[in-house]
Amino acid sequence: MRFGTDKGCRVVSGRWVSPFTGNVIQNSSEIDIDHVVPLAWAWERGASNWSDARRERFANDERNLWPVEASLNRSKGARGPNEWLPPSGACGYVARFYRLTRIYKLEARLEETDWIDAFIDECRS
């Protein structure tokens, strides 16, 4: 990776593989860092009751951050997997999403939990 300054805060070039498509992205202006579990989604399912420190840990947890195509991240928005899936790698995406909700004890709605359970079962078969 090449950084914009010697402080290493802004990456200007590198090589990333998008888990949403498998595409190699080499231009930093073409990627966004996606929160696998969107912050707004988490807020509505329990994060609003967390301490500032816990919210910061969640927002910066590397397990919840993926470099993806900016256009796909923006099309996803704050939706969960029952409302949006990536064009490829959906099973891995949903499994990671589910794992993170368990780690952080987020309270998914019943229809979301049912959908995730069914989707993961389908991935296993």
N, C-alpha and C positions, 0 to 999 in steps of 0.2 A: 504494500500500500504506500501511497505517497500522500503526505499531509500538506495542507495549505499553508501552515506555519510550523515553526519549530516547536510549538506547544503541543502539537498532535491532536488538536480539537476538531479540525475539519478535514475530512478525507476528500481528496480531489481525484484520485484514481486508485484502482485496485482491481481485484477479480473476485466476483461473488457468484455463487450458484444459487439461483432462486429455488426454494423448495416448492413454490407454487407452480413452476413450469419446468424446472430442470435447466433452464437457459442460463448461460454464462453472461453476466453483466459486467462490463469493464468501465463504464462511464458512471461516476458517482451521481451525476444529475439524473440518471434514469432509475435510481433506486429510492425506496423509502425503507425505513426500519419499521416493520409491522409488529404491533403487539398481537401475538397469537390470540390471547384473550384481550379484547379491546378494553381500554380503561373505562369508557363509559358503560360498557356492558357489565364490567366488574362492579362499578359504582352502584348500579341498580340491583346488584345481587349480593351485597354485603360489604363492599369496600368503603362505602360511605361511613360505616361505623368503625373503621380502622383508625389507628393512630397515624399521624403524618409519616412517621418513620416506616411503618409497615407498608403504607401506600407507596412510598418512595422505593422500598425494596422490591415491591411487586412491579412497579413501572420500569425498573432497571434490571430486573431478573433476566439474565442472558437466556434462560430457557424459554422466556416469553418474547424474545426479540429475534426476528428473522429479516434478513435483507431480501426484499422482493421488488418486483417491478412496481414503480410508483403508480401506474394506472390501475393495477390489480388491488393494491392496498387502498387506493381511494375508492374503488368500486365496492370494496368490502365494508368500509366505514366502521361503524360500531356494532355490526351484526354478528351474531353467533353462527355456528356451523349449520344449524337448521334453516338459516336464511341465506347463507352464502357459502359456497365451496370453491376452492381453487380449481383451475382447469386440469391439474394433475397433482398426484400426491395427496388426494383427499383423505385416504385412510390414515396416513401419518399425521396429517394436520388435525384431524378430529381426535386422534389418540392423544396428541400433545395437548390440545385444548382441554380435553377431559382430565388428563393428568394434572394440569395446572389448576383447574377448578378444585380438584381434590386436595392438592398441596396447600392451597390458600383457603380452603373451606368456603368457597363461594357457593351460594344457594341458588342453583339453576332452577328455573320453573319446571314443574312436572312435565309439561309437554316437551321442553328442551331435553330433560333427562331421558325421557322415553325415546325421543328421536336419536339422541347420541347412543344410547344402549343398542337400539336396533341397527344403527349404522355400523357400529363397531362389530356387532355380531355378523353382519353381512360381510364386512371386511375379512373376518376370520374364516368364513366358509369359502 
